[in-house]
Amino acid sequence: MELDGAQRGGHVLIVGAGPTGLTAALLLARLGVACTVVERHAGIHPLPRGVHLDDEGVRILQRAGVAAAFGGISRPAAGLRLLDAKLRPFAEFRRDRVVGEHGHPESNLFDQPDLERLLRTELAGHPSVRLREEVEVTGIGPPDGRPVLVALRDTRTGAREQVGAGAVLGCDGAGSAVRDAIGATLRDLRFTERWFVLDARCSRPPSTWGGVDQVCDPRRAATFLPLPGDRCRWEFRMRSGETATDLARPERLAALTAPWGVPAGGLEVLRAAEYTFRARLADRWRHGRVLLLGDAAHLTPPFIGQGLGAGLRDAHNLAWKLAAVLRGADEDALLDSYQAERAPHAEAVIRGAVRVGRAMTGGQDVAAAVRRPLTGLLLRVPGVRAAAQRGITTRYAPGPLVEHRRHRRDLPGTPCPQPTVRVDGRSVRLDEVLGDGYALLAAGPVPAELQVCAQRLGAPTLRLSPGPADTVLDDGGELRAWLAGGRAAAALVRPDRIVQATAPG
């Protein structure tokens, strides 16, 4: 299948139909960009994988058009508890807010196949997007070519073809063929552990407080997640010499799950497999118009539940920039900013997950024995909890699309919150008003320079107090308080809801 001339210039080829690839396709389709998604496997991978997403991730799903449906397949999690070897809690990190700053529950548990099904259903409603299964990439021509030429092979018939695309997105996971094609390598951030992952249905699910339990036992660190319905997940750190086959024997499963009151006979095993938790970061995320997203660009241990969310953030950051490039905007300025913004944040999240994992589960030495109660003590201190959370909060460094900050609390590079607002007599989430492009939120006077910049970018002015010829929002004061906290009278918000610039307040 050779794309026609019009498609070559603006058509995007997405490699990999996991959540990151499907979300990228939906975000691009919303911006009028035609896409083809190729996936080497047939159908939805049936086994559970990702199970957690925070409120920022769900906000991106909202942008992709599936947040309401996601609410039907997920449930909010109450937070995280740290348990000792006898499953006695010694620290708790609660998610008490029903709705977080991004307009959705702060922590959500779900089953990844259900999410992929929602995304595929939404994708089918976009005539500009095509999904091709059982097709693999065997080569990529010059990544900076116009178009980029990609060699494909049908895994059923062996038939080969060459297609051209305006850009190629590698969303093809840890073993990415696209990453290999652009000569990128994964840098080891010095964390590798073998864990045994057990996904099961329970005839009598264990009683739970509604959140995630982390067992801080150096002899057998473990994680328990109560998923929607009768589903449960356990993750057990494996010891030297152990195999998944051995641990999956009924008597071994019974011993592992017995502390939760679940005998092996009460389980319907969906997956029992070894999984290696790694911390890795690609040295290059872009070569020409070939770019890496999700696990192709970074791998994180799951201890803070940010693996899937990081891929969705990649898609959200890149989609609007790529759409602008395909319309003729400055390619290098926009596409170079993708790795410049996302890679430092992804590395911070990975290193945060490694620190948390080691503090909660690491080692049998004296230092580890001290760390575990100290971790529990620190998590009881609100200021320490807030500082730990800030370590994984999106905050991009100054650059072409983020102005320099004047003080530590300045807003550029950080997300705009998403309260429910009233506009024209109706209540909606803020993003439904912001639209697909830039927007200027103003609680006071807007300097001429910022106003001109907003007009050049096609950003409507949304006022938080009455003003002539502008849309007026009423959110009960949340956005005004947010601006005031950043010492700003106005904020220019990018299409991915990151603040680009502010006016002093």
C-alpha positions, 0 to 999 in steps of 0.5 A, a space after each residue: 500500500 503506497 500512500 498518495 501524494 497528499 497523504 505523504 505530507 500529512 499522514 502519520 504512521 504509528 507503530 504499536 496499538 497499545 494505549 500510548 499509540 492509540 491515544 496518540 492516534 486519537 489526539 492527532 485525529 482530533 487535530 485533523 491529522 490522518 493516521 495509520 496504526 500498525 500492530 504486529 499482533 492480532 486483536 487486543 492482548 488479553 492478559 492484564 498489564 497496566 492497572 493504574 492511572 492518575 488524574 492527569 492520565 485520565 485528563 488525557 483520555 478525556 482529550 482523546 474522547 474516552 474519559 466517561 467510558 473509562 469511568 465505567 471500567 475503573 474505580 478510584 483507589 484510596 491511596 497507598 498503605 505500607 505494611 510489615 511482613 505480617 500485613 500490619 499497616 505502619 504508614 498510609 498515604 491517602 487519596 482523600 479528594 474525590 476529584 483531583 486538580 485535573 478534574 478526575 479521581 487522583 488514583 484509578 485502578 483498571 484492566 488494560 485490555 478494557 482500556 484498549 477496547 475503549 480506545 479502539 472503539 473510539 478510534 473506529 469512529 474516526 474515518 481518518 484513522 486506520 488500524 492494521 493488525 499483524 503488520 510489522 516494521 522491518 525497516 525505516 528509510 532516512 528518518 529525515 526524508 520527505 516522506 519517511 519511507 517505512 518497510 512493512 511485512 504482513 506477518 500472516 502472508 509474508 507480503 512486503 510493502 513500502 509506505 511513505 508518511 509525514 512522520 513515524 511514531 514508535 509506540 512499540 514498547 520495550 523491544 522497539 523496532 523503531 528505536 533500533 531503526 534510529 540508532 537509539 539505545 536505552 541508558 541503564 538507570 541502575 535498577 533491575 529486579 525480577 518480580 512474579 506477577 499474579 493476576 487472578 479472579 477471586 471467588 471471594 475477593 479479600 476484604 480491602 480498604 480500597 487502596 494499594 498495599 505495599 508489603 515492606 518485607 525484605 524477605 518477600 516484598 510484595 504489592 497487592 492491588 484490588 482491581 475492579 470487580 473480582 479481579 486482584 493483582 499481586 506482585 512478589 519480588 523473586 528470590 535468587 534461583 526461583 522461577 515463575 513456573 515454580 511459584 505458579 504451582 498451586 501449593 506455592 500460590 496458596 502460600 503466597 496469597 494465604 496472608 490475604 485469606 485467599 487459598 489457591 483453590 479460590 483463584 482463577 489465574 489469569 496470568 502468573 509470570 515473571 516480569 523484570 522491573 527495569 529503569 531505562 531511558 533512551 538517549 535519543 527520542 527523535 531522528 528527523 520525523 521519527 519519534 519514540 513514545 512510551 516504553 520505546 523511550 523509557 521504562 520505569 519500575 511500577 512502584 509509583 504507578 506512573 508507567 502508563 501515564 508517562 506514555 500518555 504524557 508523551 502523546 499529549 506533549 507531542 500530538 499538537 506539536 506534530 500537527 503544527 509541523 505538518 501544517 508548516 510550522 518550524 519543525 526543529 523548534 517544535 519537535 526538538 522541544 519534545 525530548 527536551 521537555 519529556 525526557 527530564 520529566 520521565 527520568 525524574 519519575 523513573 528515579 523517583 520510582 527507584 527511590 520509593 521502591 528501594 525505600 519500601 522493599 530494598 535489602 536485608 541490611 541494617 540500612 534497609 531496616 532503618 529505611 522502612 520505619 523512616 519511610 513510614 514516619 516521613 509519609 505521615 508528615 504532610 510537607 514531606 508527602 507533598 514534596 515527594 508528590 512534587 517530584 513526579 508532578 509535570 514541570 517542564 524546564 524553560 525553553 522555546 515553549 516555556 518562558 523563564 520562571 521569575 520565582 520558584 512558584 511561577 507557573 510556566 512549565 506546569 499544568 493548568 488545573 481543570 475545575 468544573 466551570 460555568 459558562 453560558 449557563 452550563 457546567 462543564 470541565 475546563 478543557 471543554 471550554 479551552 478547545 483544541 488550541 491555545 487559550 489565555 486565562 485572565 483574572 486581571 489586566 493582560 500586558 500588550 506583549 502577552 495579548 499580542 502573543 495570544 492573538 498570534 497563536 489564535 488563543 481566545 481570552 477566557 476571563 475569570 471576571 466580567 470583561 468586554 467581548 470575552 468568554 467569562 468563566 465561573 469556577 468558584 474561585 479555583 482558577 483565580 486562586 491558582 493564578 494568585 498562588 503563581 503570582 500571575 494575573 493571566 496565563 497562556 495555556 498550550 494545547 497540552 494544558 501546560 502554561 507557556 507564559 504568564 503576566 505578573 499579578 
